[in-house]
Amino acid sequence: MIPRFKKVKKNIELHLNKEQFLEEHNRLSPKELRATISLLSRFRLEKTLLFKNNNWSIDKLRRPFILWLISLTVEKKENINKKEI
């Protein structure tokens, strides 16, 4: 009989708040993909269907966030950051 191993629950499956998500995303990302709170807020407004509640799951949201972030122009990123200040 082959021994079976239980899956170890990863930290990336945990539900985080916005600030924790931002910290983890920026830690894992190269400089050109780092984000701000204002970018996260705008992402949430534009992609409301991804959010069932106030949980920011790294596992479920990071990839869509990166794709959304890549699609923004430099000017649009700057405008989003200026509006939130």
C-alpha positions in Angstrom: 0.0 0.0 0.0 1.3 3.5 -0.9 1.3 5.9 2.0 -0.8 9.0 1.4 0.2 12.4 2.6 -2.2 15.1 3.7 -1.9 18.4 2.0 -0.4 21.0 4.2 -2.4 24.2 4.3 -0.4 27.0 2.8 -0.4 30.6 4.2 -1.4 31.9 0.8 -4.8 30.3 1.2 -5.5 32.5 4.3 -7.9 35.4 4.0 -6.2 38.7 4.6 -7.2 42.3 4.9 -6.2 44.8 2.3 -3.1 46.0 4.0 -1.8 42.4 4.5 -2.6 41.5 0.9 -0.6 44.6 -0.2 2.3 43.7 2.0 2.4 40.1 0.7 1.9 41.1 -2.9 4.7 43.7 -2.8 7.0 41.2 -1.0 6.5 38.7 -3.9 6.6 41.2 -6.7 9.4 42.8 -8.7 9.7 46.6 -8.5 7.6 47.3 -11.6 4.6 45.4 -10.2 4.5 46.8 -6.7 1.2 48.4 -5.8 -0.3 50.9 -3.4 -3.5 51.0 -1.3 -5.1 53.3 -3.9 -4.5 50.8 -6.7 -6.0 48.0 -4.6 -9.1 50.2 -3.9 -9.5 50.9 -7.6 -9.0 47.2 -8.4 -11.8 46.3 -6.0 -14.2 48.9 -7.5 -13.5 47.6 -11.1 -13.6 43.9 -10.2 -16.4 43.7 -7.7 -17.4 40.2 -8.8 -14.2 38.8 -7.4 -15.1 39.9 -3.9 -17.7 38.1 -1.9 -16.8 39.8 1.3 -13.8 41.8 2.7 -11.4 38.9 2.3 -8.3 39.5 0.2 -7.1 35.9 -0.6 -3.6 35.9 -2.1 -4.4 32.6 -3.7 -7.5 33.8 -5.6 -6.9 37.5 -6.1 -3.2 38.0 -6.8 -3.2 36.7 -10.4 -6.2 38.8 -11.5 -4.7 41.8 -9.7 -1.4 41.4 -11.6 -3.1 41.0 -14.9 -5.2 44.2 -14.2 -2.0 46.0 -13.0 -0.2 45.1 -16.2 -3.0 46.4 -18.3 -2.8 49.9 -16.8 -0.7 52.6 -18.5 1.9 54.5 -16.4 -0.3 57.6 -16.7 -3.4 55.8 -15.4 -1.4 54.4 -12.5 -0.2 57.9 -11.6 -3.7 59.3 -11.9 -5.1 56.6 -9.6 -2.4 57.3 -7.0 -2.9 61.1 -7.2 -6.7 60.8 -6.7 -6.3 58.9 -3.4 -3.8 61.2 -1.9 
